[in-house]
Structures are given as C-alpha cells and as structure tokens.
Amino acid sequence: MNKRQIDRITKMESYLDDSEKAIRELSEALSKYEEVRDRYYKLEAYYGSRNWMDDFEADEEGRIPADLKRGVLSEDAVYDLMTEHRELMTRMQRAVLKSMEETEF
C-alpha cells in the first residue's frame, strides 16, 4: 500500500465519521421537530386568532399576572419563530432536492 492510498483512506474515513455524526444529529433533531410540529402549528394558529388578540389586550391592560411567562404575547416572538420556521423549511427543501439530484440510487 502506498502513501496516496493511506492518505485517501484516512481522508475518506474522516468523511465517514463526520457524515455519520451529522446524519445522526440531523435525525435526532428531526425527531424532536416531529414531536412538537403539531404544537407549533397550534401556536401559529393562536397567533393569528381572536384569542391571541384578547390575551394581548388583557396583558396591555395589566389583567395578566406580572409573574406569568408570556413571551407568546409579544408581537415579535411568534412572528420571528414563524419566519425562522419558514426559512428552515425552505433550506431543508433545497437540501433534499440537491441531495436527490446528486444521489445515484
């Protein structure tokens, strides 16, 4: 076996290790997302609903306890999450399409 072969095998082994780790982490992240996806869409529906407006107005009027965690009533938190979600879905779609184009299965 020559040095080029050893170098090539070493490099490909690192590619295997890196790829296995990344795919495992992506799979775990996707599983976590799938667990909360329905809750995310319920949150999205709530944000555009009359209930959200009623809750927002109650908070503005001081009728919500001051010690209650209520980031969901900020005008930016849910919107920013929705924007990030949309961008991530687009990014994932592009990654899947590119992988499908490059795969020779």
C-alpha positions as CSV (number, residue, x, y, z in Angstrom):
1,M,0.0,0.0,0.0
2,N,1.4,3.4,-0.9
3,K,1.2,6.8,0.9
4,R,-1.5,8.0,-1.5
5,Q,-3.8,5.1,-0.7
6,I,-3.2,5.6,3.0
7,D,-3.9,9.3,2.7
8,R,-7.1,8.6,0.6
9,I,-8.4,6.0,3.0
10,T,-7.7,8.2,6.0
11,K,-9.5,11.2,4.4
12,M,-12.5,9.0,3.4
13,E,-12.6,7.6,6.9
14,S,-12.9,11.1,8.3
15,Y,-15.6,11.8,5.8
16,L,-17.5,8.7,7.0
17,D,-17.1,9.7,10.7
18,D,-18.2,13.3,10.0
19,S,-21.1,12.2,7.9
20,E,-22.3,9.6,10.4
21,K,-22.3,12.1,13.2
22,A,-24.1,14.8,11.1
23,I,-26.7,12.4,9.9
24,R,-27.3,11.0,13.4
25,E,-27.7,14.6,14.8
26,L,-30.0,15.6,11.9
27,S,-32.1,12.5,12.6
28,E,-32.3,13.4,16.3
29,A,-33.2,17.0,15.5
30,L,-35.9,15.9,13.0
31,S,-37.4,13.5,15.6
32,K,-37.6,16.4,18.1
33,Y,-39.2,18.6,15.5
34,E,-41.7,15.9,14.6
35,E,-42.6,15.7,18.3
36,V,-43.5,19.4,18.5
37,R,-44.7,20.1,15.0
38,D,-48.4,19.9,15.9
39,R,-47.9,22.2,18.8
40,Y,-46.0,24.7,16.5
41,Y,-48.9,24.8,14.1
42,K,-51.4,25.3,17.0
43,L,-49.2,28.2,18.2
44,E,-49.2,29.7,14.7
45,A,-53.0,29.5,14.5
46,Y,-53.3,31.0,18.0
47,Y,-51.0,33.9,17.0
48,G,-53.5,34.9,14.3
49,S,-56.6,34.3,16.3
50,R,-59.1,36.4,18.3
51,N,-57.9,34.6,21.4
52,W,-54.4,35.9,20.9
53,M,-55.7,39.5,20.5
54,D,-57.9,39.1,23.6
55,D,-54.9,37.8,25.6
56,F,-52.6,40.6,24.2
57,E,-55.1,43.3,25.1
58,A,-55.6,41.8,28.6
59,D,-51.8,41.9,29.1
60,E,-51.6,45.5,27.8
61,E,-54.3,46.5,30.3
62,G,-52.4,44.8,33.2
63,R,-55.0,42.0,33.7
64,I,-52.4,39.2,33.2
65,P,-50.3,38.4,36.3
66,A,-46.9,40.1,36.1
67,D,-45.1,37.0,37.0
68,L,-46.7,34.9,34.3
69,K,-44.3,33.9,31.5
70,R,-45.9,35.4,28.4
71,G,-43.4,35.8,25.6
72,V,-46.1,34.4,23.3
73,L,-47.9,37.7,23.7
74,S,-45.0,39.8,22.4
75,E,-45.6,41.0,18.9
76,D,-42.2,39.7,17.7
77,A,-41.5,36.3,19.4
78,V,-44.0,34.2,17.5
79,Y,-43.6,36.1,14.3
80,D,-39.9,35.7,14.4
81,L,-40.3,32.0,15.1
82,M,-42.6,31.7,12.1
83,T,-40.1,33.5,9.9
84,E,-37.3,31.2,11.1
85,H,-39.5,28.1,10.6
86,R,-40.4,29.2,7.0
87,E,-36.7,29.8,6.2
88,L,-35.7,26.5,7.7
89,M,-38.3,24.6,5.7
90,T,-37.1,26.3,2.5
91,R,-33.5,25.4,3.4
92,M,-34.4,21.8,4.1
93,Q,-36.4,21.5,0.9
94,R,-33.3,22.8,-1.1
95,A,-31.0,20.4,0.7
96,V,-33.3,17.5,0.0
97,L,-33.6,18.4,-3.7
98,K,-29.9,18.8,-4.1
99,S,-29.2,15.5,-2.4
100,M,-31.7,13.8,-4.6
101,E,-30.1,15.3,-7.7
102,E,-26.7,14.2,-6.6
103,T,-27.6,10.7,-5.4
104,E,-27.3,7.8,-7.9
105,F,-29.6,5.3,-6.1
